[in-house]
Amino acid sequence: MKRIHRAGLAATAIAGLAVASITATVQAAQPGSGPASPVAAARANAAQLGLGDGSDLVVRDVVTDADGSSHVRFDRTYQGLPVVGGDVVVHQDKAGKARSSTGGIGKLSLSTKPAVSAATALAAAKTKSSKQQLVVFVTNAGQSKLAYKVVSEGRKANGEPTGTETYVDAQTGKVLDSWTTVNDDLGSGTGLYVGTVGLDTTKSGTSWTMVDPVRGGNSTYNAGTLYSDADNVWGTGSNSNAQTAGVDAHYGIAETWDYYKNVHGRNGIANDGQGAKSYVHDGAYVNASWSDSCFCMRYGDGDASQGIGPLVELDIAGHEMSHGVTSRSAGLRYSGESGGLNESTSDIFGTAVEWYAANSQDTPDYVMGEEIFTDYDPAVNYIRRMDKPSMDGASADAWSKSVGRLNVHYSSGVGNHFFYLLSEGSGAKTINGVAYNSPTAGGVTVTGIGITKAEKIWYRALTTYMTSRTDYHGARTATLNAATDLYGASSAERAAVDTAWAAVNVLP
């Protein structure tokens, strides 16, 4: 997570996103059984809208509403090459008639023959990695260029996982864009932070393992070794016991799974019913991360000398896994304003997971990561605050033309502030024992609609309307559309979305 804030302490970290795609399998309608499949209709609609000829569109996801309307998300190819940033969502009614589209690009016309070699691209990316691929890269400005995608992965000197995804112009050899490929974030048993909780485990011979048979096989490891125990009673609440942090991690992945399943109807991170892995005691670093390449979380042990414990707190776990949800839906690019939205989305859903779990040992709030500090005080020790993000000394409270040039950990403040305002409203108040004061741009007054409605609006906007290059003004449109879908065009909820964006200076 972007920053650890503490009175007298500021440690900076980076975060990244490994973009991956999945293919949704949709059963086409049989002759005489009704309308054509949503995918077939969407391909035809995309071609009519000039967003692809149909054959160059690869379905990534399909969302079908209760009234039969559908939203088909495509990735695009060009002469067999992936088009990075060319993703589009086609929105259509139950009869398959196009209503609108989100994202996408027009007709492509460019050479697929590179003028520079792959070796030149690797040198430009400053890596010895052999993982490179020729693609069409769509810049944040909407320009389409033949490029080499260069991916490197490894470990920092302290053992923390790291990696980079770099796009090098295949005609000039210049770097077009680059971001990290690891979400390098701050980030029955008794855990460090959650108290004594129930854990779903699997019997293996005469012992039990931390493999969740209820939730797709989610599994938790002590460094690289799967946790096992003879009596199925895990941890002691003390960090000196190696199982204790594993309890928090195993509980965190279960609560996040249940949150997405029960609140949003999502079946696991990738919506395919498959579990993920958690690695605790991954190294002596102050961070946590999600990586698509291993479909896993990694949690550092913190730094006792700074009064920071293992980074397995519940909202951090929810944050990390939500990076996976984003990569399997909108795929928000990890640079510019879309990168800030990516980070903000993880903060939003990490917070929402905490509110969903309602664990008495980790009281729900709008403060990220406060439990990892030995000296617990959410007023001064935290990773981030959503009511006034600038309290960490770097995050943006409101949008400006320069927001997209900030580190994504700091530009995320705009989305975080919007979500807090939409949930709780502006002004000074105390919620669950934590004092908040949320000033707004231009002194706009916001009346909150509650986190239960706010989280549903954001999830629908993410999974239905946002695409990889969505910026804050695009997010405004996406959430207004989502609020209209869920609550109506004349609803108080839609009006609140509009007001909350105005309060962070995102205007029409």
Order of alpha helices (4+ residues) and beta strands (2+ residues): beta-beta-alpha-beta-beta-beta-beta-alpha-beta-beta-beta-beta-beta-beta-beta-beta-beta-beta-beta-beta-alpha-beta-beta-beta-alpha-alpha-beta-beta-alpha-beta-beta-alpha-alpha-alpha
